[in-house]
Amino acid sequence: MIVFTKANLIRFLAGAICLLLVLNFVGFRTDGASSTSLSKLSIRRVHKYAHIHRNASASGGIRLPAAPLALSKERELHNAQNSTSTTVIAIANFTSIPKDLSHPFANINSTNMSTHKPLPMKPTMSALHANCTDPDPRDGGPITPNTTLESLDVIEAELGPLLRPGGAFQPDHCNPQHHVAIVVPFRDRYAHLSVFLRNIHPFLMKQRIAYRIFIVEQTNGKPFNRAAMMNIGYLEALKLYQWDCFIFHDVDLLPLDDRNLYNCPRQPRHMSVAIDTLNFKLPYRTIFGGVSAMTREHFQAVNGFSNSFFGWGGEDDDMSNRLKHANLFISRYPVNIARYKMLKHQKEKANPKRYENIQNGMNKIEMDGINSIKYAIYSIKEFPTFTWYLAELRNSERKS
């Protein structure tokens, strides 16, 4: 029999408070979102949350989804001219991409992307230097990624001084010959994001390319559509600069060899040839998933990715078919170079219509892609290590 003395009551209350603090720190989620060995450490250690209420009156008072803010270091884009930025709703037309785009490292204007173009930066000393050459493969080799989980403010302190706002980089000692947009489709992988950024920036800085990292996060409400987020990233990145090529990159893949060059390919390039979880073997010859590189012309020729793939799987095989249909072939680096480590995560729910969509995909190339995507941009933020978009896909999930 327990005697409820004053001392026992104090011990009980102290224990209950400690238990609540532990649960809050660990951040268990009950909203059905994916839970991984990394994310169980809690996204609260990486991000704080704030609800975006922008343009609520114009949208019928609808509350928009929560957005990640890096530990109270939210940065509105530098040249924003209006504190109440508007929601951008786009119906893409890839045949009318502007040709007079500004410098790739100019700041973004979040008030009106269609009428306010980013201001060009002043010429740098790199204009006086020779053109950059690709790194000598004899100077490279296997690398070991740092998978220690840190909050984004730590990553910013490490890498921010080496980057330009929005996660952009350009070598100072030579003129880059490749201007590359790194597009990362994203949802609920905040711990993976910090590990990815910590590794990918040092990896890319050595490659003598100009690049910028775009994180495209899908709002809640529909199953994740990885392909559509990549289409949106492509279209939004082109509003800043006419990039030479695009590398579409899963956030849970880290390169393991610095001879794996992220430059612009003559033919579409499958980058993640050998992944540790697949015993560093190519599963099948037509695979095009994980990390892939295409020039702007390649992507336009196939009308981008299909927007029909909600849930895991299928969109990469459909892209492989599109490339073949356009008389393009998939190139790859040797298996001992194109090696990647995959961060641990719970397998996503498979797309039940993936095989049907793949089978019917060839009949939809001209009508399903970047020329038909409908989406809304709720927020754009420029962080020191990446440019972030919060996007809602407006295409119907029932489309097939």
Buried (B, 14 or more C-beta within 10 A) or exposed (E): EEEEEEEEEEEEEEEEEEEEEEEEEEBEBEEEEBBBEBBBBBBBBBBBEEEBEBBBEEBEEEEBBBBBBBBEEBBBBBBBEEEEBBBBEBEBEBEEBEEEBBBBBBBBBBBBBEEBBBEEBEEEEBEEEEEBEEBEEEEBEEBEBEBEBBBBBBBBEBBBEEBBBBBBBBBEEBBBBBBBBBBBBBBBBBBBBBBBBBBBBBBBBEBBBBBBBBBBBBBEEBBBBBBBBBBBBBBBBBBBBBBBBBBBBBBBBBBBBBBBBBBBBEBBBBBBBBBEEBEBEBEEEBBBBBBBBBBBEBBBBBBBBBBBBBBBBBBBBBBBBBBBEBEBEBEBBEEEBBBBBBBEBEEBEEBEBBEEBBEBBEEBBEEBBBBBBBBBBBBBBBBBBBBBBBBBBBBEBEBB
